[in-house]
């Protein structure tokens, strides 16, 4: 798609992950460039994140990718309205600094927004990935029309982005929404460095750990496990393997996901009681495995949450699918241009 001519302005989104970095171009509404209406994804590209290379080299590659995408659609860098960066934390969004995320070793106090702005002559804004995805689902996806919404990642890890009273809530130092660190049980699979944590029960790594323990017990009893033929294969059991086995009808895989669903419901009940949201949007594994998680999740919400708070809250899968990373980084740009007023 070519956007040259007609004075079209372009938003740029950069989604930086530990294994992949994606760059996307979006065309906002001509009349309201800082809000949701009319945003369309124009073009994107992606390349591996080389964590062995210096961060400056990676930023240069991001800048080169932006220029290449702009040329591909027939636009000039001067037509960039603003840029948004979505990246795993910790970070300082106000200062535009990435502060040594676990998946980006050596990225200590990286001035990502200043580097992009200096190279391309447009303002740049930064948010952690959970907040960015919350903005995307709120502005463009399953959370549209809400004033109080929680987004849960439920992917490699478990984190939350909070939309409270019609605004993104970031906390005192960008650490609001770290629900994965909350302990749900005294013992259990480990996540976020803590056994029995929300992330331990409800994340890709957590489900894998839970599955490996359950499978070891089943094999020790002499039972056959369709997705793990023997004890030597236990360390290779993944959440994806469990999900695929559950979809094929494997009862043990479904039991594992039902257990994760119970913990999910427990965590959601806490969020419902504390935040009183009207909608909780859950991404990644919940989208793919909803049919095996939902029943036990809802049972726990009914058992644990205040009835009046639970009655006004719906739990839904994320709507943006595989494009959520692109829309998330573009949403950061749109919010930044609006002055953070949503």
Helices and strands as residue ranges (DSSP letters): E 10-16, E 20-27, E 40-48, H 55-72, G 77-79, E 80-87, E 91-92, E 97-99, E 108-111, H 112-120, E 124-128, H 129-140, E 149-152, E 160-164, E 167-169, G 179-181, E 190-191, E 194-195, H 198-201, H 204-220, G 231-236, H 239-247, H 251-275, E 279-282, H 285-304, H 307-311, E 314-317, G 321-323, H 324-337
